[in-house]
Amino acid sequence: MPIKTLKSIPTLLIFLLLTVAASPVAAATDDPALYGRWLSITPPLLAIVFALVFKRVIPALFLGLWLGAWLVHDGSPVGLWSGLLDTFEVYVKTALADSDHAAVILFSLMIGGMVGIISRNGGMQGIVNHIVRWADSARHSCMTAATMGLAIFFDDYANTLVVGNAMRPVTDAMRVSREKLAYIVDSTAAPIACIALITTWVGYEVGLIDSAIGSIPGLDGQGYFVYLATIPYSFYPILSLAFVFMVAWSGRDFGPMLKAERAARAGEIHEGGPTRKHDTDGQSILPVKDKPQRAINALLPIGVLIVAVMVGLYVTGSRAVEGPDAGLRDIIGSADAYRALMWASLLGVLTAAALSMSQRILDLEQIVDAWYRGLRAMLKAIIILILAWSLGQVTDVLGTASFLVSVLGDTLPAWIIPTLVFLIAAGTGFGTGSSWGAMAILIPLTIPLTWAVMQSQGMAGPEHMHILYSAIASVLAGSVWGDHCSPISDTTILSSLSSGCDHVEHVRTQLPYAMLVGAVSILAGSLPVALGMPWWAGLGLGLVLLAAILRLLGRDPDA
């Protein structure tokens, strides 16, 4: 595809947002004949099955949407054609016409653009250069790689490519296996991006959550604040990060990873790369040559972004509350998170651009090009997000959640939902190789189902909201687990590529660690917390179990 055509895509997308936001949208006034019947479950089911079989999320979501639109027309032969037209004329149009959805899309694009600029101006490489100086032993090199994985928290692709490529010569010199490096890279990138406050994932996750919440009467809350409430219940990402540091600091390993580490100590290196072609949108944006690589050029835009979000929440919340005695909790609870995120992302981009120009690292044309390249990396995710919103609408029209509640509401214990959701999301993420695809399919179903089950069992009060938060977190966490373990996942492939590791060996050595953390996340986190144990106790128990198991099974490869 010519570059001019590619560069026109973001412009067309933004123009489409502005156009449809000002136009009327068709809306159904009556429930379809198939409302709340068993066929209402087939659109998301088709999306899941197609994605698992063909490993393609976008066609899967579109086919699920088309099937749902056809069923809204009662499954008639004429309705097949009408449903196809409605996929865009009604459902996609409605998704884009929503002002909150437009804010999420624009925020995500701007964050991607900022990442592109701070990659190109050498700011991210400057962070790496500062951290890598500490890596003077096998233990320190592993700890350095893990720390870098946390430092580059705002994007999983950038994290994977920067950390792997920067640390590979260091870990090779310290005789750390490339399998170990690939594990550290892979197991810090997605988990930290999933749970950090401001990342390229946040807009996507918030958009899905907010859309699902908005369709449920009686369930209040903005998507961003609900997302923040789910973070303590994201047991797999948190424990996965903790286990990476346990393994790195202790120097202990077990299973195939121990064998790989012993081979590396003996001077063997398992080189290789992925056999599957990865998405070019995720490729690294390299710093310009012969220019200074200053960490401040990344740290300051990120700092401005974070501070601007906090200030924006306070400003918009202060305008919304009445009376001079409002507390901080009331102010933040009344804030407009979408406006705050929009302001912050714009200021972050402008700060990155100003730093690049003032130091003559990039000229205006180079800044725009870097911004566009970062933005382009977000387009596939935004397409998935729009289709997920649309599929969520059609399942709402068909009463999919009502059908599930009628079947499961009186028999399915509310406390088991987070665990079941984690397992389903993990399987979907593993089969599709896409954590975002799994989220897109499951969040629109999980939130209304969980809320309806809670209502039917008299658990809709504030004291039981931890079940809903845990269920949402389980979708996010399970999707990340599946993405970690899947050999067809882009981040898994990029981890192998950037670390110079044989792809099959990376998957084989990482799988036991991911399965262990996943099992502990369920047994110490999802299950007991849904039954009433505090989330902090679940995390504490999980940390103790992981440390004990590593102590019991792990061996020092130098011993």
C-alpha positions in Angstrom: 0.0 0.0 0.0 1.5 3.4 -0.9 2.7 5.6 2.0 0.3 8.4 1.0 -2.6 6.0 1.3 -1.4 4.9 4.7 -0.9 8.4 5.9 -4.5 9.3 4.9 -6.0 6.7 7.3 -5.7 8.7 10.5 -7.1 11.8 8.8 -10.1 9.9 7.4 -10.7 8.3 10.8 -10.8 11.6 12.6 -12.9 13.1 9.9 -15.4 10.2 10.2 -15.6 10.8 14.0 -16.5 14.4 13.5 -19.0 13.7 10.7 -20.9 10.9 12.4 -21.0 12.7 15.8 -23.1 15.4 14.2 -25.5 13.1 12.4 -28.6 11.3 13.6 -28.3 7.6 14.4 -31.0 5.0 13.8 -32.1 3.2 17.0 -34.3 0.3 17.6 -37.5 1.0 19.5 -38.8 -2.5 19.9 -37.1 -5.7 21.1 -36.5 -8.1 18.3 -38.4 -11.4 18.2 -35.3 -13.3 19.2 -34.6 -11.1 22.3 -33.3 -13.2 25.2 -33.5 -16.5 23.3 -30.7 -19.0 22.9 -29.8 -17.6 19.4 -28.8 -14.3 21.1 -25.6 -16.0 22.3 -24.5 -17.0 18.8 -22.9 -13.7 17.7 -20.2 -13.6 20.4 -19.9 -17.4 20.2 -19.2 -17.1 16.5 -16.6 -14.4 17.1 -14.8 -16.6 19.7 -14.9 -19.8 17.5 -13.8 -18.0 14.3 -11.0 -16.2 16.1 -9.8 -19.4 17.7 -9.9 -21.4 14.4 -8.5 -18.7 12.0 -6.4 -16.6 14.4 -7.9 -13.4 13.0 -9.8 -11.1 15.4 -11.1 -8.4 13.1 -12.9 -10.7 10.7 -14.2 -12.7 13.7 -15.7 -9.6 15.3 -17.2 -8.4 12.0 -18.8 -11.8 11.4 -20.2 -11.8 14.9 -21.6 -8.3 14.4 -23.1 -9.3 11.0 -24.8 -12.4 12.5 -26.2 -10.3 15.3 -27.5 -7.6 13.0 -29.2 -10.4 10.9 -30.8 -11.9 14.0 -32.2 -8.4 14.9 -34.0 -8.8 11.6 -35.4 -12.1 12.9 -33.0 -14.1 10.7 -35.0 -13.7 7.6 -33.4 -14.0 4.1 -33.9 -10.3 3.4 -32.6 -9.6 6.9 -29.2 -11.1 5.9 -28.7 -8.3 3.5 -30.2 -5.6 5.7 -28.1 -6.8 8.6 -24.9 -6.5 6.5 -25.8 -2.9 5.8 -26.8 -2.2 9.4 -23.3 -3.3 10.6 -22.0 0.0 9.5 -25.0 2.2 9.0 -26.4 1.5 12.5 -23.9 -0.2 14.8 -20.5 1.1 13.8 -22.0 4.5 13.2 -23.5 4.5 16.7 -20.2 3.4 18.2 -18.4 6.3 16.6 -21.1 8.9 17.3 -20.7 8.4 21.0 -18.6 11.4 22.3 -16.9 9.2 25.0 -15.9 6.7 22.4 -14.5 9.5 20.2 -12.5 10.7 23.2 -11.0 7.2 23.8 -10.0 6.9 20.2 -8.3 10.3 20.0 -6.6 9.8 23.4 -5.2 6.5 22.2 -4.0 8.0 19.0 -2.3 10.8 20.8 -0.6 8.5 23.3 0.7 6.4 20.4 2.0 9.5 18.7 3.8 10.6 21.9 5.5 7.2 22.1 6.6 7.6 18.5 8.2 11.0 19.2 10.0 10.0 22.4 11.3 6.9 20.6 12.6 8.9 17.7 14.2 11.7 19.8 16.2 9.2 21.8 14.4 9.8 25.1 13.5 6.1 25.6 17.0 5.0 24.6 18.3 7.6 27.1 16.4 5.8 29.9 17.8 2.5 28.8 21.4 3.9 28.8 21.0 5.1 32.4 19.6 1.8 33.7 22.0 -0.5 31.9 25.1 0.8 33.6 24.2 -1.2 36.7 24.3 -4.6 34.9 27.7 -6.0 36.0 26.7 -9.6 36.8 24.1 -12.2 35.8 21.9 -11.2 38.7 22.2 -7.5 38.0 21.7 -7.9 34.3 18.4 -9.8 34.9 17.3 -7.2 37.5 18.2 -4.4 35.1 16.1 -6.0 32.3 13.2 -6.3 34.7 13.6 -2.7 35.9 13.7 -1.4 32.3 10.5 -3.4 31.7 8.8 -1.4 34.5 10.3 1.9 33.4 9.0 1.7 29.8 5.5 1.0 31.1 3.4 3.0 28.7 3.5 0.7 25.7 4.1 -3.1 25.4 5.5 -3.0 21.9 8.0 -0.3 22.7 8.9 -2.1 25.9 9.5 -5.4 24.2 11.6 -4.0 21.4 13.7 -1.6 23.4 14.4 -3.8 26.4 15.2 -6.9 24.4 17.5 -5.2 21.9 19.3 -3.1 24.6 19.9 -5.9 27.0 20.8 -8.8 24.7 24.5 -7.8 24.4 24.7 -7.3 28.2 23.0 -10.6 29.1 25.1 -12.4 26.6 28.3 -11.1 28.2 27.0 -12.2 31.6 26.1 -15.6 30.2 22.4 -15.3 30.9 20.4 -17.4 28.4 18.4 -15.6 25.8 15.4 -17.7 26.9 15.7 -16.0 30.3 15.9 -12.6 28.7 12.9 -13.3 26.4 10.9 -14.4 29.5 11.8 -11.2 31.4 10.9 -9.0 28.4 7.6 -10.8 27.7 6.5 -11.0 31.3 7.0 -7.3 32.1 5.7 -5.7 28.9 2.0 -6.6 28.8 1.4 -6.9 32.5 2.7 -3.4 33.3 0.9 -1.9 30.3 -2.3 -3.6 31.4 -2.3 -2.2 35.0 -0.4 1.1 34.8 -2.5 4.3 35.1 -1.6 5.9 31.8 -0.6 3.6 28.9 -1.5 2.8 25.3 -3.7 0.0 26.8 -5.8 2.3 29.0 -7.9 4.0 26.4 -8.8 0.6 24.9 -9.7 -1.0 28.2 -11.6 2.0 29.5 -13.5 2.2 26.2 -14.7 -1.4 26.5 -15.6 -1.1 30.2 -17.4 2.2 29.8 -19.5 0.9 26.8 -20.5 -2.2 28.8 -21.4 -0.2 31.9 -23.4 2.4 29.9 -25.8 -0.3 28.7 -26.8 -1.4 32.2 -29.5 0.4 34.1 -28.7 1.0 37.7 -24.9 0.6 37.3 -23.2 3.9 37.6 -19.6 4.9 37.2 -17.2 6.2 34.5 -15.1 3.6 32.8 -11.8 5.1 33.9 -12.7 5.0 37.6 -14.0 1.4 37.3 -10.8 0.5 35.5 -8.8 2.0 38.4 -10.9 0.0 40.9 -10.1 -3.3 39.0 -6.3 -2.8 39.3 -5.9 -4.4 42.8 -7.8 -7.4 41.6 -5.6 -8.0 38.5 -3.7 -10.8 40.3 -2.0 -12.4 37.3 -0.3 -9.2 36.0 0.8 -8.1 39.4 2.0 -11.6 40.5 3.7 -12.1 37.1 5.7 -8.9 37.6 6.6 -10.0 41.1 7.7 -13.4 40.0 10.0 -11.9 37.3 11.8 -10.0 40.1 11.9 -13.1 42.3 13.5 -15.2 39.6 15.9 -12.4 38.6 17.1 -11.6 42.1 17.3 -15.2 43.4 19.1 -16.6 40.4 17.0 -19.7 40.8 15.2 -21.5 37.9 13.4 -24.7 37.3 12.2 -26.8 34.4 13.3 -26.0 30.8 14.5 -22.6 31.9 17.0 -24.2 34.3 18.4 -26.3 31.5 18.7 -23.2 29.2 20.5 -21.3 32.0 23.0 -24.1 32.5 23.6 -24.2 28.8 24.2 -20.5 28.7 26.7 -20.7 31.6 28.6 -23.3 29.5 28.8 -20.8 26.6 25.9 -22.0 24.5 23.5 -19.5 22.9 20.2 -20.6 21.4 19.9 -18.1 18.6 16.9 -17.8 16.3 13.9 -15.8 15.6 10.2 -16.3 15.0 9.0 -18.1 12.0 5.7 -16.3 11.8 5.7 -12.8 10.3 4.8 -10.2 12.9 2.8 -7.0 12.5 5.0 -4.3 11.0 3.1 -1.7 13.0 4.8 -2.9 16.1 8.3 -2.5 14.7 10.7 -0.2 16.6 11.0 3.5 15.9 14.8 4.0 16.2 16.4 7.2 17.5 18.0 9.5 14.9 21.7 8.9 14.5 24.4 11.2 15.8 22.0 13.0 18.2 22.1 13.1 22.0 20.0 10.5 23.7 18.7 12.2 26.8 16.4 10.4 29.3 14.7 13.8 30.1 13.2 13.9 26.6 11.1 10.9 27.5 10.7 11.4 31.3 9.4 14.9 31.0 6.6 14.2 28.5 5.5 11.2 30.5 5.6 13.3 33.7 3.5 16.0 32.0 1.0 13.4 30.8 0.6 11.9 34.3 0.4 15.2 36.1 -2.0 16.7 33.5 -4.3 13.7 34.1 -4.4 14.4 37.8 -4.9 18.1 37.4 -7.5 17.5 34.8 -9.5 15.2 37.0 -9.3 17.8 39.8 -10.4 20.7 37.6 -13.3 18.9 35.9 -14.4 17.4 39.2 -14.3 20.8 41.0 -16.5 22.3 38.3 -19.0 19.4 38.7 -19.5 19.4 42.5 -21.5 21.9 44.4 -20.5 23.6 47.6 -17.1 24.7 48.9 -16.8 21.8 51.4 -16.6 19.0 48.8 -13.9 16.5 49.6 -11.2 15.2 47.3 -13.0 11.9 46.9 -16.2 13.7 45.8 -14.2 15.9 43.4 -12.4 13.0 41.7 -15.6 10.9 41.7 -17.4 13.7 39.8 -14.5 14.4 37.3 -14.7 14.0 33.6 -12.0 11.4 33.0 -12.3 11.6 29.2 -11.6 15.4 29.1 -8.7 14.9 31.5 -7.2 12.2 29.3 -7.7 14.3 26.2 -5.9 17.3 27.7 -3.1 15.2 29.1 -2.4 13.4 25.9 -2.2 16.7 23.9 0.1 18.3 26.4 2.3 15.2 26.4 2.7 15.3 22.6 3.4 19.0 22.6 6.0 18.6 25.4 7.8 15.9 23.5 7.7 17.9 20.3 8.9 21.1 22.0 11.9 19.2 23.6 12.8 17.7 20.3 12.8 21.0 18.4 14.4 23.1 21.1 17.4 20.8 21.2 17.5 20.5 17.4 17.2 16.7 17.6 14.2 16.6 15.3 12.8 19.2 12.9 9.1 19.7 12.4 8.8 17.3 9.6 10.6 14.6 11.5 8.4 15.2 14.5 5.2 14.8 12.5 6.6 11.7 10.9 7.5 10.1 14.2 4.1 11.1 15.7 2.3 9.5 12.7 4.4 6.3 13.0 3.5 6.0 16.6 -0.1 6.8 15.9 -0.3 4.2 13.1 0.7 1.5 15.5 -2.6 2.1 17.3 -4.9 1.8 14.3 -5.4 -1.9 14.4 -6.3 -1.8 18.0 -8.8 1.0 17.4 -10.5 -1.0 14.6 -10.9 -3.9 17.0 -12.2 -1.5 19.6 -14.8 0.0 17.3 -16.0 -3.5 16.2 -16.1 -4.6 19.9 -18.3 -1.6 20.7 -20.5 -2.5 17.8 -20.8 -6.2 18.8 -21.6 -5.1 22.3 -24.5 -3.0 21.0 -26.0 -5.8 19.0 -25.7 -8.3 21.9 -27.5 -5.7 24.0 -30.3 -5.4 21.5 -30.6 -9.2 21.3 -30.7 -9.5 25.1 -27.7 -11.9 25.2 -27.0 -11.0 28.9 -30.7 -11.6 29.7 -30.5 -15.1 28.1 -27.3 -15.9 30.1 -28.9 -14.7 33.3 -32.1 -16.7 32.7 -29.9 -19.9 32.3 -27.3 -19.2 34.9 -28.6 -16.5 37.2 -30.1 -18.8 39.8 -27.6 -21.6 39.6 -24.2 -19.9 39.0 -22.6 -18.7 42.2 -21.4 -15.1 41.9 -18.1 -16.0 43.5 -17.1 -18.4 40.8 -17.6 -15.9 37.9 -14.1 -14.2 38.2 -12.4 -17.6 38.0 -14.5 -18.9 35.1 -14.0 -15.6 33.2 -10.2 -15.8 33.8 -10.1 -19.3 32.3 -12.3 -18.4 29.3 -10.2 -15.3 28.6 -7.0 -17.2 29.0 -8.2 -19.8 26.5 -9.4 -17.2 24.0 -6.2 -15.2 24.3 -4.1 -18.3 23.8 -6.1 -19.5 20.8 -6.2 -16.1 19.1 -2.8 -14.8 20.1 -4.5 -11.5 21.0 -5.1 -10.2 24.5 -7.0 -7.2 23.1 -9.1 -9.5 20.9 -10.1 -11.6 23.9 -11.0 -8.5 25.9 -13.1 -7.1 23.0 -15.2 -10.3 22.8 -15.6 -11.0 26.6 -15.9 -7.6 28.4 -19.3 -6.8 26.7 -20.6 -10.1 28.0 -18.9 -10.3 31.4 -20.0 -7.0 32.9 -23.7 -7.3 32.2 -23.7 -11.0 33.1 -21.9 -10.5 36.4 -24.1 -7.5 37.4 -27.3 -9.4 36.6 -26.2 -12.5 38.6 -25.3 -10.2 41.5 -28.7 -8.6 41.3 -30.6 -11.9 41.1 -28.8 -13.1 44.2 -29.2 -9.9 46.2 -25.6 -8.8 45.9 -25.9 -5.5 44.1 -24.8 -3.4 47.1 -21.5 -1.6 47.5 -20.2 -4.3 49.8 -20.3 -6.8 46.9 -18.8 -4.6 44.2 -15.5 -6.5 44.6 -17.1 -9.3 42.6 -17.8 -7.1 39.6 -14.3 -5.5 39.8 -12.7 -8.9 40.1 -14.7 -10.3 37.1 -13.6 -7.3 35.0 -10.0 -7.7 36.1 -10.1 -11.4 35.3 -11.0 -10.7 31.7 -7.9 -8.4 31.5 -5.7 -10.7 33.4 -6.8 -13.9 31.7 -6.3 -12.2 28.3 -2.8 -11.3 29.2 -2.0 -14.9 30.4 -3.3 -16.3 27.0 -1.2 -13.7 25.2 1.9 -14.6 27.2 1.6 -18.3 26.5 0.5 -18.3 22.9 3.1 -19.0 20.3 1.2 -16.9 17.8 1.0 -13.8 20.0 2.6 -10.7 18.5 4.3 -9.8 21.8 5.6 -13.3 22.3 7.0 -13.2 18.8 8.5 -9.8 19.3 10.0 -10.9 22.6 11.8 -13.7 20.8 12.9 -11.4 18.0 14.2 -8.6 20.2 16.0 -11.0 22.5 17.5 -13.1 19.7 16.0 -16.2 21.1 14.6 -19.3 19.2 10.9 -18.7 19.3 9.9 -22.3 20.2 12.4 -22.3 23.0 11.0 -19.1 24.4 7.5 -20.5 24.5 8.7 -23.8 25.9 10.7 -22.2 28.7 8.2 -19.5 29.6 5.1 -21.7 29.8 5.8 -23.4 33.1 6.4 -20.0 34.8 3.2 -18.5 33.3 1.2 -21.6 34.3 2.5 -21.5 37.8 1.7 -17.8 38.3 -1.8 -18.3 36.6 -2.6 -21.1 39.0 -1.5 -19.1 42.1 -3.5 -16.1 40.8 -6.6 -18.2 40.9 -6.0 -20.2 44.1 -4.7 -17.3 46.2 -6.5 -14.4 44.4 -9.6 -14.8 42.3 -11.3 -17.6 44.3 -10.7 -16.5 47.9 -11.2 -12.8 47.2 -14.5 -13.4 45.5 -15.5 -15.3 48.6 -14.7 -12.2 50.8 -11.0 -12.2 51.5 -9.5 -8.7 51.1 -7.6 -8.2 47.8 -4.4 -7.2 49.6 -4.5 -10.5 51.5 -4.8 -12.4 48.2 -1.8 -10.6 46.8 0.2 -11.3 50.0 -0.7 -15.0 49.9 0.1 -15.2 46.3 3.6 -13.6 46.8 4.3 -16.0 49.7 3.3 -19.1 47.6 5.3 -18.0 44.6 8.4 -17.4 46.8 8.0 -20.8 48.5 7.5 -22.7 45.3 10.5 -21.0 43.7 12.6 -21.8 46.8 11.4 -25.4 46.7 11.7 -26.1 43.0 14.3 -23.6 41.9 18.0 -24.4 41.5 21.0 -22.1 41.0 22.4 -22.9 37.5 25.9 -22.2 38.7 25.6 -24.9 41.4 
